Structure formats: structure tokens, C-alpha cells
Amino acid sequence: MSLLDIMMKGGVVMILIYILSIVSLFILVERLITLRKLRINTRSFVLQIRNLLLRNQVQEAILLCRQTGGPIARLTQAALQNADRPRMEIKDAIETAGKAEIYHLEKYLGTLATIASIAPMVGFFGTVTGMIRAFMAIQARGGNVDATVLAGGIWEALVTTAAGLVVGILSLIFYNYIQGKVEHFVFEMEETSAELLDALISEKGVAQHEFANK
């Protein structure tokens, strides 16, 4: 008996588990592709921004952010667009931009976590309904069934539990893997924002000092 035949024995509930598995796989692929596109050489980017700030080329730095794209570049752009404001306002702008970027980075992760949670329960539900059908069939025959018939009904019911557990476990692995990558992005964003804030304050201090000397 092939794997497809075994899955077909699981009944209607297997269709739902199959849909959950497709959605889970789609989210994994979509997030991996998206996060890969957002990757940049953070150290090189920060160095370029700092060099532009040292030359007081804020508009050029903003243009570089637009051309680079990605959460770190957009975070930097938000800071640069508020470079003439007080430190706390720059920090607030960075935090607001950071929250928006984290929201986009975590897109679909809630759905993936939900699938990891409900897939095993859907599998158990299929097993329960399958057992109910098996015992209804036994009652309809007046209890006149052999062990082979009973065992066949039970293993067919347990197929949904196995399938639900497989989908749930894999979805949890996918979730933790993607979440780890998102956390790495968040760490880089926090590190970059701290460096950027110090660079902006230093640049403003130098500019004010030169203006006072004039």
C-alpha cells in the first residue's frame, strides 16, 4: 500500500491536514525568500553611512538608504530624516520604524505557530471520529466482527493522528528556524540603531562646535 493510499484511508480530516501542510510549506518558502532578499552587508553599509555623516552629507546618506532597501536601511533612513531633531526624538523615530520593520519581518509567523498547535489536534479529532465510525460499524454487525476488521478500522483512524503530528512537528521546526532568522535581523537593527544614534549626535556636536568657532 502506497503512502497516498494510506493517506486516503484517513478520510476527510486528512484533506484539512494536507491543506495545513501546504500552507506551512508556503510560509517557510515565502519567508526564506523574503529574508534572503533583505540581507545586506550591514558592516559595510554602516561604514558608508558614517563616512557620509563625517562629511556632513546627510542627503547622500538618505539616498544610499533608499537605494539599499531592507529593514536596516529603512531604519537608518528614518533616523537620518530626523537628524536635525533632539536625541530623544531621533530615538523615538528609530523605535517607531523598528516596530514597523519587525511587524513585516514576523509576517505569517503567527499563522505558522497556529498550524503547529492545531495540526496535532486536528489529527486527534480525525482519530476520534474514525474510532466512532469503527465502533458504529461493529454495533451495526451486532458485534460479529473478527480481529482483522477491528484492527483495520483502528489503524485507519490512527493515520490522521500520525499525519497531524508530522505536520505539527515540522511546522514548529519551521517556526523556530524562521524566528531565529528574524531575531538575528532584530539584533542587527538594534546594534545599527545604537551606532547610528551615536554617529548622528557626534556629527551634530561637531557641526555645532564649528559654527560656534565661526
C-alpha positions as CSV (number, residue, x, y, z in Angstrom):
1,M,0.0,0.0,0.0
2,S,1.4,3.4,-1.1
3,L,1.7,6.5,1.1
4,L,-1.2,8.1,-0.9
5,D,-3.4,5.1,-0.2
6,I,-2.7,5.3,3.5
7,M,-3.5,9.0,3.5
8,M,-6.8,8.4,1.6
9,K,-7.7,6.0,4.4
10,G,-7.7,8.9,6.8
11,G,-10.9,10.3,5.4
12,V,-12.0,13.9,5.1
13,V,-9.8,15.1,8.0
14,M,-6.7,14.2,6.0
15,I,-7.7,16.9,3.5
16,L,-7.6,19.5,6.1
17,I,-4.2,18.3,7.4
18,Y,-3.0,18.3,3.8
19,I,-4.1,21.9,3.4
20,L,-2.3,22.8,6.7
21,S,0.9,21.2,5.4
22,I,0.8,23.1,2.1
23,V,0.2,26.4,4.0
24,S,3.0,25.7,6.4
25,L,5.4,24.9,3.5
26,F,4.3,28.0,1.6
27,I,5.1,30.2,4.6
28,L,8.5,28.6,5.0
29,V,9.5,29.2,1.4
30,E,8.0,32.7,1.3
31,R,9.8,33.8,4.5
32,L,13.1,32.3,3.4
33,I,13.0,34.1,0.0
34,T,11.9,37.4,1.6
35,L,14.5,37.3,4.4
36,R,17.2,36.4,1.9
37,K,16.3,39.4,-0.3
38,L,16.5,41.7,2.8
39,R,20.1,40.6,3.7
40,I,22.8,43.3,3.2
41,N,26.4,43.7,4.3
42,T,25.5,45.6,7.5
43,R,29.0,46.5,8.5
44,S,29.8,47.9,5.0
45,F,26.5,49.8,4.9
46,V,27.1,51.4,8.4
47,L,30.6,52.4,7.4
48,Q,29.4,54.1,4.3
49,I,26.7,56.0,6.3
50,R,29.2,57.0,8.9
51,N,31.6,58.3,6.3
52,L,28.9,60.3,4.6
53,L,27.9,61.8,8.0
54,L,31.5,62.7,8.7
55,R,31.4,64.8,5.5
56,N,28.0,66.2,6.6
57,Q,26.4,64.6,3.5
58,V,23.0,63.7,5.1
59,Q,21.0,63.8,1.9
60,E,23.5,61.5,0.2
61,A,23.2,59.1,3.1
62,I,19.4,59.1,2.8
63,L,19.7,58.4,-0.9
64,L,22.0,55.4,-0.1
65,C,19.4,54.1,2.3
66,R,16.7,54.3,-0.4
67,Q,18.9,52.5,-2.9
68,T,19.9,49.8,-0.5
69,G,16.4,48.9,0.9
70,G,15.7,46.4,3.6
71,P,14.8,46.9,7.3
72,I,18.2,48.2,8.4
73,A,18.4,50.8,5.6
74,R,14.8,51.9,6.3
75,L,15.6,52.2,10.0
76,T,18.7,54.3,9.1
77,Q,16.6,56.5,6.7
78,A,14.1,57.2,9.5
79,A,16.9,58.4,11.8
80,L,18.6,60.5,9.1
81,Q,15.3,62.2,8.2
82,N,15.1,63.3,11.8
83,A,18.8,64.2,12.2
84,D,18.1,67.8,13.0
85,R,15.9,67.0,15.9
86,P,16.9,66.4,19.6
87,R,18.3,63.0,20.6
88,M,15.1,61.7,22.1
89,E,13.1,62.5,19.0
90,I,15.7,60.7,16.8
91,K,15.5,57.7,19.2
92,D,11.7,57.7,19.0
93,A,11.8,57.8,15.2
94,I,14.2,54.8,15.2
95,E,12.0,52.8,17.6
96,T,8.8,53.6,15.6
97,A,10.5,52.5,12.3
98,G,11.9,49.4,14.1
99,K,8.5,48.3,15.3
100,A,7.1,48.6,11.8
101,E,10.0,46.6,10.4
102,I,9.7,43.8,13.0
103,Y,6.0,43.6,12.1
104,H,6.9,42.9,8.5
105,L,9.7,40.5,9.4
106,E,7.3,38.4,11.5
107,K,4.6,38.3,8.8
108,Y,2.8,34.9,8.7
109,L,4.8,33.6,11.8
110,G,1.6,33.7,13.8
111,T,-0.1,31.5,11.2
112,L,2.8,29.1,11.3
113,A,2.6,28.9,15.1
114,T,-1.1,28.3,14.9
115,I,-0.6,25.4,12.4
116,A,2.0,23.9,14.7
117,S,-0.6,24.0,17.5
118,I,-3.7,22.8,15.8
119,A,-2.4,20.2,13.3
120,P,-2.0,17.5,16.0
121,M,-5.4,18.4,17.5
122,V,-7.0,18.0,14.0
123,G,-5.2,14.7,13.8
124,F,-6.6,13.5,17.1
125,F,-10.1,14.7,16.0
126,G,-9.8,12.5,12.9
127,T,-8.8,9.6,15.1
128,V,-11.8,10.1,17.4
129,T,-14.3,10.3,14.5
130,G,-12.6,7.3,12.9
131,M,-13.0,5.3,16.0
132,I,-16.6,6.3,16.3
133,R,-17.2,5.1,12.8
134,A,-15.4,1.8,13.5
135,F,-17.5,1.1,16.6
136,M,-20.7,2.1,14.9
137,A,-19.8,-0.5,12.2
138,I,-19.2,-3.1,14.9
139,Q,-22.6,-2.3,16.5
140,A,-24.3,-2.5,13.1
141,R,-22.9,-6.0,12.7
142,G,-24.1,-6.9,16.2
143,G,-20.6,-7.3,17.4
144,N,-20.0,-10.1,14.9
145,V,-16.6,-9.0,13.7
146,D,-13.1,-10.6,13.8
147,A,-9.9,-9.0,15.0
148,T,-8.8,-8.2,11.4
149,V,-11.8,-6.0,10.8
150,L,-11.4,-4.2,14.1
151,A,-7.6,-3.7,13.7
152,G,-8.2,-2.3,10.2
153,G,-10.7,0.3,11.4
154,I,-8.3,1.3,14.3
155,W,-5.2,1.8,12.1
156,E,-7.2,3.8,9.6
157,A,-8.3,6.1,12.4
158,L,-4.8,6.5,13.7
159,V,-3.4,7.7,10.3
160,T,-4.8,11.1,11.0
161,T,-3.0,11.3,14.3
162,A,0.3,10.4,12.7
163,A,-0.2,12.9,9.9
164,G,-1.3,15.7,12.3
165,L,1.8,15.1,14.5
166,V,4.1,15.2,11.5
167,V,2.7,18.4,10.2
168,G,2.7,20.0,13.7
169,I,6.3,19.0,14.4
170,L,7.6,20.2,11.1
171,S,5.6,23.5,11.4
172,L,7.2,24.0,14.8
173,I,10.6,23.4,13.4
174,F,9.9,25.9,10.5
175,Y,8.6,28.4,13.0
176,N,11.7,28.2,15.3
177,Y,14.0,28.4,12.3
178,I,12.4,31.5,10.8
179,Q,12.0,33.1,14.2
180,G,15.8,32.6,14.7
181,K,16.5,34.5,11.5
182,V,14.1,37.3,12.5
183,E,15.7,37.6,15.8
184,H,19.1,38.0,14.1
185,F,17.7,40.8,12.0
186,V,16.3,42.5,15.1
187,F,19.7,42.2,16.8
188,E,21.4,43.8,13.8
189,M,18.7,46.6,13.8
190,E,19.3,47.3,17.4
191,E,23.0,47.3,17.1
192,T,22.9,49.5,14.0
193,S,20.4,52.0,15.5
194,A,22.7,52.4,18.6
195,E,25.7,53.1,16.3
196,L,23.7,55.4,14.1
197,L,22.3,57.4,17.0
198,D,25.8,58.0,18.4
199,A,27.1,58.9,14.9
200,L,24.3,61.5,14.4
201,I,24.8,63.0,17.9
202,S,28.6,63.2,17.3
203,E,28.0,64.8,13.8
204,K,25.7,67.4,15.3
205,G,28.2,68.1,18.1
206,V,31.0,68.7,15.6
207,A,28.7,70.9,13.4
208,Q,27.7,73.0,16.4
209,H,31.3,73.3,17.5
210,E,32.4,74.5,14.1
211,F,29.5,77.0,14.0
212,A,30.5,78.4,17.4
213,N,34.1,78.8,16.3
214,K,33.0,80.9,13.4
